[in-house]
């Protein structure tokens, strides 16, 4: 899944993407940037793979 890295300021493919649930109950996906290692967070359900 692709997300926007705030440190690199580019869209990157997430490493170790894991589906999570936010405090308000909505789905999100969390992973790491493969270049700088910064946490990438994307709101919305992860596509089925």
C-alpha positions in Angstrom: 0.0 0.0 0.0 1.3 3.4 -0.9 1.4 6.4 1.6 2.9 9.8 1.8 6.1 10.2 3.8 6.2 13.5 5.5 10.0 13.5 5.9 10.8 12.5 2.3 7.9 14.5 1.0 7.1 11.8 -1.6 4.6 8.9 -2.0 6.3 5.7 -1.1 5.3 2.0 -0.8 4.8 1.1 2.9 7.0 -1.5 4.6 5.4 -3.7 7.2 2.0 -2.3 6.5 -0.5 -3.4 9.2 -4.2 -2.6 9.5 -5.2 -0.9 12.7 -8.3 0.7 14.2 -8.2 4.3 15.3 -9.6 5.5 18.6 -12.8 6.6 16.9 -13.3 3.1 15.5 -12.4 3.8 11.9 -9.9 1.7 10.0 -6.4 2.9 9.1 -3.1 1.4 7.9 0.3 2.0 9.5 3.8 1.2 8.1 7.3 2.5 7.6 9.0 4.4 4.8 11.6 2.1 3.1 14.0 5.0 2.6 14.1 7.0 5.9 12.2 4.7 8.3 9.6 7.3 9.3 6.2 6.0 10.3 3.6 6.3 7.5 -0.1 6.5 8.4 -2.9 6.2 6.0 -6.6 6.5 6.9 -8.9 4.1 5.3 -9.2 0.3 5.0 -6.3 -1.6 3.5 -7.0 -3.3 0.2 -7.4 -7.1 0.5 -4.2 -8.8 -0.7 
